[in-house]
Amino acid sequence: MDDTEDLKEKIEDLKTEHRDLDVVIEQLSQSVPVDFLRLQRLKKRKLMLKDQILKLESMLLPDIIA
């Protein structure tokens, strides 16, 4: 059960970082001049976080034998 709680905590941490990146990306895209390279890197990081979140969430689902 401890592993499940650890996974849930890790997922929440990743979701928080994902939301924080939303804010940073929005602010950066509003700034003049726009730093497109940094913006692209942040978006890539955000996508990697989303992939990690989905992977960890799938680990929480019980295996269903068909």
mmCIF file of the N, C-alpha and C atoms, coordinates in Angstrom:
data_MODEL
# 
_entry.id   MODEL 
# 
loop_
_atom_site.group_PDB 
_atom_site.id 
_atom_site.type_symbol 
_atom_site.label_atom_id 
_atom_site.label_alt_id 
_atom_site.label_comp_id 
_atom_site.label_asym_id 
_atom_site.label_entity_id 
_atom_site.label_seq_id 
_atom_site.pdbx_PDB_ins_code 
_atom_site.Cartn_x 
_atom_site.Cartn_y 
_atom_site.Cartn_z 
_atom_site.occupancy 
_atom_site.B_iso_or_equiv 
_atom_site.pdbx_formal_charge 
_atom_site.auth_seq_id 
_atom_site.auth_comp_id 
_atom_site.auth_asym_id 
_atom_site.auth_atom_id 
_atom_site.pdbx_PDB_model_num 
ATOM 1   N N  . MET A 1 1  ? 0.822   -1.199  0.000   1.00 0.00 ? 1  MET A N  1 
ATOM 2   C CA . MET A 1 1  ? 0.000   0.000   0.000   1.00 0.00 ? 1  MET A CA 1 
ATOM 3   C C  . MET A 1 1  ? 0.866   1.262   0.000   1.00 0.00 ? 1  MET A C  1 
ATOM 4   N N  . ASP A 1 2  ? 2.057   1.138   0.549   1.00 0.00 ? 2  ASP A N  1 
ATOM 5   C CA . ASP A 1 2  ? 2.962   2.275   0.606   1.00 0.00 ? 2  ASP A CA 1 
ATOM 6   C C  . ASP A 1 2  ? 3.390   2.716   -0.787  1.00 0.00 ? 2  ASP A C  1 
ATOM 7   N N  . ASP A 1 3  ? 3.574   1.741   -1.685  1.00 0.00 ? 3  ASP A N  1 
ATOM 8   C CA . ASP A 1 3  ? 3.951   2.059   -3.059  1.00 0.00 ? 3  ASP A CA 1 
ATOM 9   C C  . ASP A 1 3  ? 2.862   2.872   -3.756  1.00 0.00 ? 3  ASP A C  1 
ATOM 10  N N  . THR A 1 4  ? 1.618   2.531   -3.488  1.00 0.00 ? 4  THR A N  1 
ATOM 11  C CA . THR A 1 4  ? 0.490   3.253   -4.077  1.00 0.00 ? 4  THR A CA 1 
ATOM 12  C C  . THR A 1 4  ? 0.480   4.708   -3.617  1.00 0.00 ? 4  THR A C  1 
ATOM 13  N N  . GLU A 1 5  ? 0.708   4.907   -2.343  1.00 0.00 ? 5  GLU A N  1 
ATOM 14  C CA . GLU A 1 5  ? 0.733   6.273   -1.804  1.00 0.00 ? 5  GLU A CA 1 
ATOM 15  C C  . GLU A 1 5  ? 1.910   7.064   -2.382  1.00 0.00 ? 5  GLU A C  1 
ATOM 16  N N  . ASP A 1 6  ? 3.044   6.400   -2.543  1.00 0.00 ? 6  ASP A N  1 
ATOM 17  C CA . ASP A 1 6  ? 4.208   7.055   -3.143  1.00 0.00 ? 6  ASP A CA 1 
ATOM 18  C C  . ASP A 1 6  ? 3.921   7.465   -4.583  1.00 0.00 ? 6  ASP A C  1 
ATOM 19  N N  . LEU A 1 7  ? 3.259   6.576   -5.322  1.00 0.00 ? 7  LEU A N  1 
ATOM 20  C CA . LEU A 1 7  ? 2.898   6.884   -6.706  1.00 0.00 ? 7  LEU A CA 1 
ATOM 21  C C  . LEU A 1 7  ? 1.939   8.073   -6.774  1.00 0.00 ? 7  LEU A C  1 
ATOM 22  N N  . LYS A 1 8  ? 0.943   8.072   -5.904  1.00 0.00 ? 8  LYS A N  1 
ATOM 23  C CA . LYS A 1 8  ? -0.023  9.170   -5.894  1.00 0.00 ? 8  LYS A CA 1 
ATOM 24  C C  . LYS A 1 8  ? 0.655   10.496  -5.564  1.00 0.00 ? 8  LYS A C  1 
ATOM 25  N N  . GLU A 1 9  ? 1.584   10.455  -4.630  1.00 0.00 ? 9  GLU A N  1 
ATOM 26  C CA . GLU A 1 9  ? 2.304   11.672  -4.254  1.00 0.00 ? 9  GLU A CA 1 
ATOM 27  C C  . GLU A 1 9  ? 3.164   12.169  -5.417  1.00 0.00 ? 9  GLU A C  1 
ATOM 28  N N  . LYS A 1 10 ? 3.838   11.253  -6.084  1.00 0.00 ? 10 LYS A N  1 
ATOM 29  C CA . LYS A 1 10 ? 4.663   11.612  -7.236  1.00 0.00 ? 10 LYS A CA 1 
ATOM 30  C C  . LYS A 1 10 ? 3.805   12.203  -8.356  1.00 0.00 ? 10 LYS A C  1 
ATOM 31  N N  . ILE A 1 11 ? 2.638   11.623  -8.588  1.00 0.00 ? 11 ILE A N  1 
ATOM 32  C CA . ILE A 1 11 ? 1.718   12.132  -9.608  1.00 0.00 ? 11 ILE A CA 1 
ATOM 33  C C  . ILE A 1 11 ? 1.286   13.551  -9.271  1.00 0.00 ? 11 ILE A C  1 
ATOM 34  N N  . GLU A 1 12 ? 0.964   13.796  -8.029  1.00 0.00 ? 12 GLU A N  1 
ATOM 35  C CA . GLU A 1 12 ? 0.549   15.144  -7.616  1.00 0.00 ? 12 GLU A CA 1 
ATOM 36  C C  . GLU A 1 12 ? 1.681   16.145  -7.793  1.00 0.00 ? 12 GLU A C  1 
ATOM 37  N N  . ASP A 1 13 ? 2.897   15.737  -7.481  1.00 0.00 ? 13 ASP A N  1 
ATOM 38  C CA . ASP A 1 13 ? 4.051   16.620  -7.678  1.00 0.00 ? 13 ASP A CA 1 
ATOM 39  C C  . ASP A 1 13 ? 4.229   16.957  -9.155  1.00 0.00 ? 13 ASP A C  1 
ATOM 40  N N  . LEU A 1 14 ? 4.096   15.958  -10.002 1.00 0.00 ? 14 LEU A N  1 
ATOM 41  C CA . LEU A 1 14 ? 4.240   16.178  -11.437 1.00 0.00 ? 14 LEU A CA 1 
ATOM 42  C C  . LEU A 1 14 ? 3.119   17.075  -11.973 1.00 0.00 ? 14 LEU A C  1 
ATOM 43  N N  . LYS A 1 15 ? 1.905   16.873  -11.476 1.00 0.00 ? 15 LYS A N  1 
ATOM 44  C CA . LYS A 1 15 ? 0.782   17.713  -11.911 1.00 0.00 ? 15 LYS A CA 1 
ATOM 45  C C  . LYS A 1 15 ? 0.991   19.164  -11.494 1.00 0.00 ? 15 LYS A C  1 
ATOM 46  N N  . THR A 1 16 ? 1.549   19.359  -10.311 1.00 0.00 ? 16 THR A N  1 
ATOM 47  C CA . THR A 1 16 ? 1.830   20.712  -9.839  1.00 0.00 ? 16 THR A CA 1 
ATOM 48  C C  . THR A 1 16 ? 2.869   21.380  -10.735 1.00 0.00 ? 16 THR A C  1 
ATOM 49  N N  . GLU A 1 17 ? 3.915   20.652  -11.054 1.00 0.00 ? 17 GLU A N  1 
ATOM 50  C CA . GLU A 1 17 ? 4.937   21.198  -11.948 1.00 0.00 ? 17 GLU A CA 1 
ATOM 51  C C  . GLU A 1 17 ? 4.350   21.493  -13.324 1.00 0.00 ? 17 GLU A C  1 
ATOM 52  N N  . HIS A 1 18 ? 3.466   20.626  -13.795 1.00 0.00 ? 18 HIS A N  1 
ATOM 53  C CA . HIS A 1 18 ? 2.810   20.812  -15.093 1.00 0.00 ? 18 HIS A CA 1 
ATOM 54  C C  . HIS A 1 18 ? 1.988   22.106  -15.095 1.00 0.00 ? 18 HIS A C  1 
ATOM 55  N N  . ARG A 1 19 ? 1.224   22.330  -14.023 1.00 0.00 ? 19 ARG A N  1 
ATOM 56  C CA . ARG A 1 19 ? 0.426   23.561  -13.920 1.00 0.00 ? 19 ARG A CA 1 
ATOM 57  C C  . ARG A 1 19 ? 1.319   24.794  -13.833 1.00 0.00 ? 19 ARG A C  1 
ATOM 58  N N  . ASP A 1 20 ? 2.412   24.678  -13.091 1.00 0.00 ? 20 ASP A N  1 
ATOM 59  C CA . ASP A 1 20 ? 3.344   25.800  -12.970 1.00 0.00 ? 20 ASP A CA 1 
ATOM 60  C C  . ASP A 1 20 ? 3.948   26.160  -14.324 1.00 0.00 ? 20 ASP A C  1 
ATOM 61  N N  . LEU A 1 21 ? 4.230   25.148  -15.111 1.00 0.00 ? 21 LEU A N  1 
ATOM 62  C CA . LEU A 1 21 ? 4.772   25.402  -16.451 1.00 0.00 ? 21 LEU A CA 1 
ATOM 63  C C  . LEU A 1 21 ? 3.751   26.127  -17.326 1.00 0.00 ? 21 LEU A C  1 
ATOM 64  N N  . ASP A 1 22 ? 2.474   25.837  -17.135 1.00 0.00 ? 22 ASP A N  1 
ATOM 65  C CA . ASP A 1 22 ? 1.425   26.561  -17.864 1.00 0.00 ? 22 ASP A CA 1 
ATOM 66  C C  . ASP A 1 22 ? 1.559   28.061  -17.635 1.00 0.00 ? 22 ASP A C  1 
ATOM 67  N N  . VAL A 1 23 ? 1.735   28.424  -16.389 1.00 0.00 ? 23 VAL A N  1 
ATOM 68  C CA . VAL A 1 23 ? 1.836   29.838  -16.019 1.00 0.00 ? 23 VAL A CA 1 
ATOM 69  C C  . VAL A 1 23 ? 3.094   30.458  -16.624 1.00 0.00 ? 23 VAL A C  1 
ATOM 70  N N  . VAL A 1 24 ? 4.204   29.774  -16.511 1.00 0.00 ? 24 VAL A N  1 
ATOM 71  C CA . VAL A 1 24 ? 5.470   30.292  -17.043 1.00 0.00 ? 24 VAL A CA 1 
ATOM 72  C C  . VAL A 1 24 ? 5.393   30.434  -18.558 1.00 0.00 ? 24 VAL A C  1 
ATOM 73  N N  . ILE A 1 25 ? 4.827   29.448  -19.220 1.00 0.00 ? 25 ILE A N  1 
ATOM 74  C CA . ILE A 1 25 ? 4.702   29.497  -20.684 1.00 0.00 ? 25 ILE A CA 1 
ATOM 75  C C  . ILE A 1 25 ? 3.809   30.664  -21.097 1.00 0.00 ? 25 ILE A C  1 
ATOM 76  N N  . GLU A 1 26 ? 2.725   30.860  -20.392 1.00 0.00 ? 26 GLU A N  1 
ATOM 77  C CA . GLU A 1 26 ? 1.819   31.978  -20.709 1.00 0.00 ? 26 GLU A CA 1 
ATOM 78  C C  . GLU A 1 26 ? 2.527   33.310  -20.535 1.00 0.00 ? 26 GLU A C  1 
ATOM 79  N N  . GLN A 1 27 ? 3.245   33.468  -19.442 1.00 0.00 ? 27 GLN A N  1 
ATOM 80  C CA . GLN A 1 27 ? 3.969   34.722  -19.192 1.00 0.00 ? 27 GLN A CA 1 
ATOM 81  C C  . GLN A 1 27 ? 5.047   34.952  -20.241 1.00 0.00 ? 27 GLN A C  1 
ATOM 82  N N  . LEU A 1 28 ? 5.763   33.899  -20.582 1.00 0.00 ? 28 LEU A N  1 
ATOM 83  C CA . LEU A 1 28 ? 6.837   34.023  -21.560 1.00 0.00 ? 28 LEU A CA 1 
ATOM 84  C C  . LEU A 1 28 ? 6.288   34.369  -22.943 1.00 0.00 ? 28 LEU A C  1 
ATOM 85  N N  . SER A 1 29 ? 5.168   33.798  -23.290 1.00 0.00 ? 29 SER A N  1 
ATOM 86  C CA . SER A 1 29 ? 4.592   34.073  -24.611 1.00 0.00 ? 29 SER A CA 1 
ATOM 87  C C  . SER A 1 29 ? 4.045   35.500  -24.708 1.00 0.00 ? 29 SER A C  1 
ATOM 88  N N  . GLN A 1 30 ? 3.755   36.130  -23.569 1.00 0.00 ? 30 GLN A N  1 
ATOM 89  C CA . GLN A 1 30 ? 3.263   37.506  -23.551 1.00 0.00 ? 30 GLN A CA 1 
ATOM 90  C C  . GLN A 1 30 ? 4.398   38.530  -23.544 1.00 0.00 ? 30 GLN A C  1 
ATOM 91  N N  . SER A 1 31 ? 5.606   38.077  -23.209 1.00 0.00 ? 31 SER A N  1 
ATOM 92  C CA . SER A 1 31 ? 6.731   39.008  -23.123 1.00 0.00 ? 31 SER A CA 1 
ATOM 93  C C  . SER A 1 31 ? 7.228   39.388  -24.513 1.00 0.00 ? 31 SER A C  1 
ATOM 94  N N  . VAL A 1 32 ? 7.848   40.556  -24.567 1.00 0.00 ? 32 VAL A N  1 
ATOM 95  C CA . VAL A 1 32 ? 8.390   41.034  -25.832 1.00 0.00 ? 32 VAL A CA 1 
ATOM 96  C C  . VAL A 1 32 ? 9.862   41.316  -25.608 1.00 0.00 ? 32 VAL A C  1 
ATOM 97  N N  . PRO A 1 33 ? 10.762  40.837  -26.389 1.00 0.00 ? 33 PRO A N  1 
ATOM 98  C CA . PRO A 1 33 ? 10.576  39.860  -27.459 1.00 0.00 ? 33 PRO A CA 1 
ATOM 99  C C  . PRO A 1 33 ? 10.379  38.450  -26.897 1.00 0.00 ? 33 PRO A C  1 
ATOM 100 N N  . VAL A 1 34 ? 9.730   37.635  -27.668 1.00 0.00 ? 34 VAL A N  1 
ATOM 101 C CA . VAL A 1 34 ? 9.436   36.266  -27.245 1.00 0.00 ? 34 VAL A CA 1 
ATOM 102 C C  . VAL A 1 34 ? 10.691  35.409  -27.449 1.00 0.00 ? 34 VAL A C  1 
ATOM 103 N N  . ASP A 1 35 ? 11.064  34.682  -26.416 1.00 0.00 ? 35 ASP A N  1 
ATOM 104 C CA . ASP A 1 35 ? 12.201  33.760  -26.486 1.00 0.00 ? 35 ASP A CA 1 
ATOM 105 C C  . ASP A 1 35 ? 11.660  32.402  -26.944 1.00 0.00 ? 35 ASP A C  1 
ATOM 106 N N  . PHE A 1 36 ? 11.639  32.213  -28.266 1.00 0.00 ? 36 PHE A N  1 
ATOM 107 C CA . PHE A 1 36 ? 11.016  31.020  -28.834 1.00 0.00 ? 36 PHE A CA 1 
ATOM 108 C C  . PHE A 1 36 ? 11.739  29.732  -28.449 1.00 0.00 ? 36 PHE A C  1 
ATOM 109 N N  . LEU A 1 37 ? 13.046  29.794  -28.321 1.00 0.00 ? 37 LEU A N  1 
ATOM 110 C CA . LEU A 1 37 ? 13.799  28.602  -27.947 1.00 0.00 ? 37 LEU A CA 1 
ATOM 111 C C  . LEU A 1 37 ? 13.430  28.158  -26.534 1.00 0.00 ? 37 LEU A C  1 
ATOM 112 N N  . ARG A 1 38 ? 13.389  29.103  -25.614 1.00 0.00 ? 38 ARG A N  1 
ATOM 113 C CA . ARG A 1 38 ? 13.012  28.771  -24.233 1.00 0.00 ? 38 ARG A CA 1 
ATOM 114 C C  . ARG A 1 38 ? 11.568  28.295  -24.174 1.00 0.00 ? 38 ARG A C  1 
ATOM 115 N N  . LEU A 1 39 ? 10.710  28.953  -24.925 1.00 0.00 ? 39 LEU A N  1 
ATOM 116 C CA . LEU A 1 39 ? 9.301   28.566  -24.975 1.00 0.00 ? 39 LEU A CA 1 
ATOM 117 C C  . LEU A 1 39 ? 9.159   27.127  -25.481 1.00 0.00 ? 39 LEU A C  1 
ATOM 118 N N  . GLN A 1 40 ? 9.885   26.786  -26.502 1.00 0.00 ? 40 GLN A N  1 
ATOM 119 C CA . GLN A 1 40 ? 9.844   25.433  -27.063 1.00 0.00 ? 40 GLN A CA 1 
ATOM 120 C C  . GLN A 1 40 ? 10.339  24.409  -26.035 1.00 0.00 ? 40 GLN A C  1 
ATOM 121 N N  . ARG A 1 41 ? 11.397  24.733  -25.324 1.00 0.00 ? 41 ARG A N  1 
ATOM 122 C CA . ARG A 1 41 ? 11.935  23.821  -24.312 1.00 0.00 ? 41 ARG A CA 1 
ATOM 123 C C  . ARG A 1 41 ? 10.949  23.605  -23.172 1.00 0.00 ? 41 ARG A C  1 
ATOM 124 N N  . LEU A 1 42 ? 10.298  24.672  -22.758 1.00 0.00 ? 42 LEU A N  1 
ATOM 125 C CA . LEU A 1 42 ? 9.307   24.553  -21.678 1.00 0.00 ? 42 LEU A CA 1 
ATOM 126 C C  . LEU A 1 42 ? 8.119   23.698  -22.118 1.00 0.00 ? 42 LEU A C  1 
ATOM 127 N N  . LYS A 1 43 ? 7.688   23.893  -23.349 1.00 0.00 ? 43 LYS A N  1 
ATOM 128 C CA . LYS A 1 43 ? 6.572   23.094  -23.860 1.00 0.00 ? 43 LYS A CA 1 
ATOM 129 C C  . LYS A 1 43 ? 6.957   21.617  -23.963 1.00 0.00 ? 43 LYS A C  1 
ATOM 130 N N  . LYS A 1 44 ? 8.185   21.362  -24.361 1.00 0.00 ? 44 LYS A N  1 
ATOM 131 C CA . LYS A 1 44 ? 8.666   19.985  -24.451 1.00 0.00 ? 44 LYS A CA 1 
ATOM 132 C C  . LYS A 1 44 ? 8.710   19.357  -23.055 1.00 0.00 ? 44 LYS A C  1 
ATOM 133 N N  . ARG A 1 45 ? 9.178   20.123  -22.069 1.00 0.00 ? 45 ARG A N  1 
ATOM 134 C CA . ARG A 1 45 ? 9.221   19.646  -20.685 1.00 0.00 ? 45 ARG A CA 1 
ATOM 135 C C  . ARG A 1 45 ? 7.808   19.347  -20.187 1.00 0.00 ? 45 ARG A C  1 
ATOM 136 N N  . LYS A 1 46 ? 6.880   20.220  -20.528 1.00 0.00 ? 46 LYS A N  1 
ATOM 137 C CA . LYS A 1 46 ? 5.486   20.034  -20.121 1.00 0.00 ? 46 LYS A CA 1 
ATOM 138 C C  . LYS A 1 46 ? 4.911   18.751  -20.733 1.00 0.00 ? 46 LYS A C  1 
ATOM 139 N N  . LEU A 1 47 ? 5.226   18.493  -21.969 1.00 0.00 ? 47 LEU A N  1 
ATOM 140 C CA . LEU A 1 47 ? 4.760   17.272  -22.634 1.00 0.00 ? 47 LEU A CA 1 
ATOM 141 C C  . LEU A 1 47 ? 5.369   16.026  -21.988 1.00 0.00 ? 47 LEU A C  1 
ATOM 142 N N  . MET A 1 48 ? 6.652   16.093  -21.630 1.00 0.00 ? 48 MET A N  1 
ATOM 143 C CA . MET A 1 48 ? 7.286   14.960  -20.961 1.00 0.00 ? 48 MET A CA 1 
ATOM 144 C C  . MET A 1 48 ? 6.634   14.704  -19.596 1.00 0.00 ? 48 MET A C  1 
ATOM 145 N N  . LEU A 1 49 ? 6.290   15.775  -18.900 1.00 0.00 ? 49 LEU A N  1 
ATOM 146 C CA . LEU A 1 49 ? 5.619   15.623  -17.610 1.00 0.00 ? 49 LEU A CA 1 
ATOM 147 C C  . LEU A 1 49 ? 4.273   14.936  -17.790 1.00 0.00 ? 49 LEU A C  1 
ATOM 148 N N  . LYS A 1 50 ? 3.538   15.347  -18.819 1.00 0.00 ? 50 LYS A N  1 
ATOM 149 C CA . LYS A 1 50 ? 2.232   14.743  -19.070 1.00 0.00 ? 50 LYS A CA 1 
ATOM 150 C C  . LYS A 1 50 ? 2.376   13.249  -19.350 1.00 0.00 ? 50 LYS A C  1 
ATOM 151 N N  . ASP A 1 51 ? 3.385   12.891  -20.128 1.00 0.00 ? 51 ASP A N  1 
ATOM 152 C CA . ASP A 1 51 ? 3.632   11.476  -20.416 1.00 0.00 ? 51 ASP A CA 1 
ATOM 153 C C  . ASP A 1 51 ? 3.960   10.700  -19.142 1.00 0.00 ? 51 ASP A C  1 
ATOM 154 N N  . GLN A 1 52 ? 4.774   11.293  -18.276 1.00 0.00 ? 52 GLN A N  1 
ATOM 155 C CA . GLN A 1 52 ? 5.116   10.638  -17.011 1.00 0.00 ? 52 GLN A CA 1 
ATOM 156 C C  . GLN A 1 52 ? 3.885   10.461  -16.135 1.00 0.00 ? 52 GLN A C  1 
ATOM 157 N N  . ILE A 1 53 ? 3.045   11.476  -16.095 1.00 0.00 ? 53 ILE A N  1 
ATOM 158 C CA . ILE A 1 53 ? 1.819   11.414  -15.289 1.00 0.00 ? 53 ILE A CA 1 
ATOM 159 C C  . ILE A 1 53 ? 0.934   10.270  -15.776 1.00 0.00 ? 53 ILE A C  1 
ATOM 160 N N  . LEU A 1 54 ? 0.728   10.191  -17.085 1.00 0.00 ? 54 LEU A N  1 
ATOM 161 C CA . LEU A 1 54 ? -0.108  9.132   -17.650 1.00 0.00 ? 54 LEU A CA 1 
ATOM 162 C C  . LEU A 1 54 ? 0.469   7.747   -17.369 1.00 0.00 ? 54 LEU A C  1 
ATOM 163 N N  . LYS A 1 55 ? 1.784   7.629   -17.472 1.00 0.00 ? 55 LYS A N  1 
ATOM 164 C CA . LYS A 1 55 ? 2.430   6.346   -17.207 1.00 0.00 ? 55 LYS A CA 1 
ATOM 165 C C  . LYS A 1 55 ? 2.226   5.933   -15.746 1.00 0.00 ? 55 LYS A C  1 
ATOM 166 N N  . LEU A 1 56 ? 2.432   6.854   -14.825 1.00 0.00 ? 56 LEU A N  1 
ATOM 167 C CA . LEU A 1 56 ? 2.266   6.541   -13.406 1.00 0.00 ? 56 LEU A CA 1 
ATOM 168 C C  . LEU A 1 56 ? 0.810   6.249   -13.062 1.00 0.00 ? 56 LEU A C  1 
ATOM 169 N N  . GLU A 1 57 ? -0.102  6.999   -13.668 1.00 0.00 ? 57 GLU A N  1 
ATOM 170 C CA . GLU A 1 57 ? -1.522  6.744   -13.417 1.00 0.00 ? 57 GLU A CA 1 
ATOM 171 C C  . GLU A 1 57 ? -1.922  5.357   -13.918 1.00 0.00 ? 57 GLU A C  1 
ATOM 172 N N  . SER A 1 58 ? -1.351  4.931   -15.027 1.00 0.00 ? 58 SER A N  1 
ATOM 173 C CA . SER A 1 58 ? -1.675  3.603   -15.546 1.00 0.00 ? 58 SER A CA 1 
ATOM 174 C C  . SER A 1 58 ? -1.146  2.507   -14.615 1.00 0.00 ? 58 SER A C  1 
ATOM 175 N N  . MET A 1 59 ? -0.082  2.799   -13.893 1.00 0.00 ? 59 MET A N  1 
ATOM 176 C CA . MET A 1 59 ? 0.469   1.845   -12.934 1.00 0.00 ? 59 MET A CA 1 
ATOM 177 C C  . MET A 1 59 ? -0.456  1.662   -11.734 1.00 0.00 ? 59 MET A C  1 
ATOM 178 N N  . LEU A 1 60 ? -1.297  2.663   -11.475 1.00 0.00 ? 60 LEU A N  1 
ATOM 179 C CA . LEU A 1 60 ? -2.234  2.584   -10.353 1.00 0.00 ? 60 LEU A CA 1 
ATOM 180 C C  . LEU A 1 60 ? -3.463  1.732   -10.671 1.00 0.00 ? 60 LEU A C  1 
ATOM 181 N N  . LEU A 1 61 ? -3.743  1.596   -11.983 1.00 0.00 ? 61 LEU A N  1 
ATOM 182 C CA . LEU A 1 61 ? -4.918  0.825   -12.382 1.00 0.00 ? 61 LEU A CA 1 
ATOM 183 C C  . LEU A 1 61 ? -4.655  -0.671  -12.216 1.00 0.00 ? 61 LEU A C  1 
ATOM 184 N N  . PRO A 1 62 ? -5.619  -1.384  -11.690 1.00 0.00 ? 62 PRO A N  1 
ATOM 185 C CA . PRO A 1 62 ? -5.420  -2.831  -11.540 1.00 0.00 ? 62 PRO A CA 1 
ATOM 186 C C  . PRO A 1 62 ? -5.425  -3.517  -12.908 1.00 0.00 ? 62 PRO A C  1 
ATOM 187 N N  . ASP A 1 63 ? -4.662  -4.588  -13.009 1.00 0.00 ? 63 ASP A N  1 
ATOM 188 C CA . ASP A 1 63 ? -4.644  -5.360  -14.254 1.00 0.00 ? 63 ASP A CA 1 
ATOM 189 C C  . ASP A 1 63 ? -5.960  -6.106  -14.380 1.00 0.00 ? 63 ASP A C  1 
ATOM 190 N N  . ILE A 1 64 ? -6.569  -6.023  -15.558 1.00 0.00 ? 64 ILE A N  1 
ATOM 191 C CA . ILE A 1 64 ? -7.835  -6.698  -15.815 1.00 0.00 ? 64 ILE A CA 1 
ATOM 192 C C  . ILE A 1 64 ? -7.554  -7.869  -16.745 1.00 0.00 ? 64 ILE A C  1 
ATOM 193 N N  . ILE A 1 65 ? -7.886  -9.039  -16.282 1.00 0.00 ? 65 ILE A N  1 
ATOM 194 C CA . ILE A 1 65 ? -7.686  -10.233 -17.091 1.00 0.00 ? 65 ILE A CA 1 
ATOM 195 C C  . ILE A 1 65 ? -8.932  -10.433 -17.955 1.00 0.00 ? 65 ILE A C  1 
ATOM 196 N N  . ALA A 1 66 ? -8.735  -10.403 -19.254 1.00 0.00 ? 66 ALA A N  1 
ATOM 197 C CA . ALA A 1 66 ? -9.883  -10.523 -20.179 1.00 0.00 ? 66 ALA A CA 1 
ATOM 198 C C  . ALA A 1 66 ? -10.221 -11.963 -20.428 1.00 0.00 ? 66 ALA A C  1 
# 
